[in-house]
Amino acid sequence: DAEGISAPPDHQRKDSTSA
């Protein structure tokens, strides 16, 4: 998801891919 990628990994949202 774009929202997960746009936000920094620190957020660790539902999108684990961003981490």
PDB file of N, CA, C and O in Angstrom, chain B, residues numbered from 101:
ATOM      1  N   ASP B 101       0.827  -1.210   0.000  1.00  0.00           N
ATOM      2  CA  ASP B 101       0.000   0.000   0.000  1.00  0.00           C
ATOM      3  C   ASP B 101       0.865   1.264   0.000  1.00  0.00           C
ATOM      4  O   ASP B 101       1.900   1.323   0.663  1.00  0.00           O
ATOM      5  N   ALA B 102       0.425   2.262  -0.748  1.00  0.00           N
ATOM      6  CA  ALA B 102       1.183   3.506  -0.861  1.00  0.00           C
ATOM      7  C   ALA B 102       1.281   4.206   0.487  1.00  0.00           C
ATOM      8  O   ALA B 102       2.331   4.753   0.827  1.00  0.00           O
ATOM      9  N   GLU B 103       0.209   4.194   1.248  1.00  0.00           N
ATOM     10  CA  GLU B 103       0.212   4.873   2.550  1.00  0.00           C
ATOM     11  C   GLU B 103       1.255   4.263   3.482  1.00  0.00           C
ATOM     12  O   GLU B 103       1.869   4.977   4.274  1.00  0.00           O
ATOM     13  N   GLY B 104       1.455   2.981   3.397  1.00  0.00           N
ATOM     14  CA  GLY B 104       2.443   2.323   4.246  1.00  0.00           C
ATOM     15  C   GLY B 104       3.853   2.666   3.800  1.00  0.00           C
ATOM     16  O   GLY B 104       4.748   2.852   4.625  1.00  0.00           O
ATOM     17  N   ILE B 105       4.046   2.749   2.487  1.00  0.00           N
ATOM     18  CA  ILE B 105       5.372   3.048   1.941  1.00  0.00           C
ATOM     19  C   ILE B 105       5.706   4.525   2.125  1.00  0.00           C
ATOM     20  O   ILE B 105       6.853   4.878   2.401  1.00  0.00           O
ATOM     21  N   SER B 106       4.702   5.385   1.973  1.00  0.00           N
ATOM     22  CA  SER B 106       4.969   6.816   2.112  1.00  0.00           C
ATOM     23  C   SER B 106       5.383   7.144   3.527  1.00  0.00           C
ATOM     24  O   SER B 106       6.229   8.011   3.748  1.00  0.00           O
ATOM     25  N   ALA B 107       4.796   6.460   4.481  1.00  0.00           N
ATOM     26  CA  ALA B 107       5.130   6.696   5.887  1.00  0.00           C
ATOM     27  C   ALA B 107       6.418   5.958   6.233  1.00  0.00           C
ATOM     28  O   ALA B 107       6.712   4.916   5.647  1.00  0.00           O
ATOM     29  N   PRO B 108       7.192   6.495   7.187  1.00  0.00           N
ATOM     30  CA  PRO B 108       8.452   5.874   7.588  1.00  0.00           C
ATOM     31  C   PRO B 108       8.222   4.517   8.272  1.00  0.00           C
ATOM     32  O   PRO B 108       7.148   4.290   8.829  1.00  0.00           O
ATOM     33  N   PRO B 109       9.216   3.611   8.237  1.00  0.00           N
ATOM     34  CA  PRO B 109       9.097   2.287   8.842  1.00  0.00           C
ATOM     35  C   PRO B 109       8.802   2.351  10.340  1.00  0.00           C
ATOM     36  O   PRO B 109       8.289   1.393  10.918  1.00  0.00           O
ATOM     37  N   ASP B 110       9.122   3.466  10.955  1.00  0.00           N
ATOM     38  CA  ASP B 110       8.889   3.614  12.396  1.00  0.00           C
ATOM     39  C   ASP B 110       7.416   3.424  12.736  1.00  0.00           C
ATOM     40  O   ASP B 110       7.077   2.967  13.828  1.00  0.00           O
ATOM     41  N   HIS B 111       6.555   3.774  11.807  1.00  0.00           N
ATOM     42  CA  HIS B 111       5.118   3.647  12.046  1.00  0.00           C
ATOM     43  C   HIS B 111       4.735   2.178  12.222  1.00  0.00           C
ATOM     44  O   HIS B 111       3.867   1.849  13.030  1.00  0.00           O
ATOM     45  N   GLN B 112       5.392   1.293  11.456  1.00  0.00           N
ATOM     46  CA  GLN B 112       5.093  -0.141  11.510  1.00  0.00           C
ATOM     47  C   GLN B 112       3.592  -0.387  11.458  1.00  0.00           C
ATOM     48  O   GLN B 112       3.024  -1.027  12.343  1.00  0.00           O
ATOM     49  N   ARG B 113       2.956   0.131  10.406  1.00  0.00           N
ATOM     50  CA  ARG B 113       1.514  -0.020  10.227  1.00  0.00           C
ATOM     51  C   ARG B 113       1.179  -1.460   9.878  1.00  0.00           C
ATOM     52  O   ARG B 113       2.045  -2.334   9.922  1.00  0.00           O
ATOM     53  N   LYS B 114      -0.070  -1.703   9.535  1.00  0.00           N
ATOM     54  CA  LYS B 114      -0.514  -3.038   9.144  1.00  0.00           C
ATOM     55  C   LYS B 114       0.330  -3.574   7.994  1.00  0.00           C
ATOM     56  O   LYS B 114       0.465  -4.786   7.827  1.00  0.00           O
ATOM     57  N   ASP B 115       0.906  -2.649   7.188  1.00  0.00           N
ATOM     58  CA  ASP B 115       1.750  -3.050   6.074  1.00  0.00           C
ATOM     59  C   ASP B 115       3.157  -3.384   6.578  1.00  0.00           C
ATOM     60  O   ASP B 115       3.989  -2.497   6.772  1.00  0.00           O
ATOM     61  N   SER B 116       3.401  -4.657   6.782  1.00  0.00           N
ATOM     62  CA  SER B 116       4.711  -5.077   7.293  1.00  0.00           C
ATOM     63  C   SER B 116       5.798  -4.836   6.248  1.00  0.00           C
ATOM     64  O   SER B 116       6.984  -4.812   6.576  1.00  0.00           O
ATOM     65  N   THR B 117       5.390  -4.659   4.986  1.00  0.00           N
ATOM     66  CA  THR B 117       6.349  -4.472   3.900  1.00  0.00           C
ATOM     67  C   THR B 117       7.172  -3.206   4.102  1.00  0.00           C
ATOM     68  O   THR B 117       8.318  -3.130   3.658  1.00  0.00           O
ATOM     69  N   SER B 118       6.592  -2.213   4.771  1.00  0.00           N
ATOM     70  CA  SER B 118       7.292  -0.938   4.975  1.00  0.00           C
ATOM     71  C   SER B 118       8.463  -1.100   5.941  1.00  0.00           C
ATOM     72  O   SER B 118       9.438  -0.352   5.878  1.00  0.00           O
ATOM     73  N   ALA B 119       8.360  -2.075   6.828  1.00  0.00           N
ATOM     74  CA  ALA B 119       9.402  -2.252   7.842  1.00  0.00           C
ATOM     75  C   ALA B 119      10.685  -2.748   7.181  1.00  0.00           C
ATOM     76  O   ALA B 119      11.688  -2.962   7.862  1.00  0.00           O
TER      77      ALA B 119
END
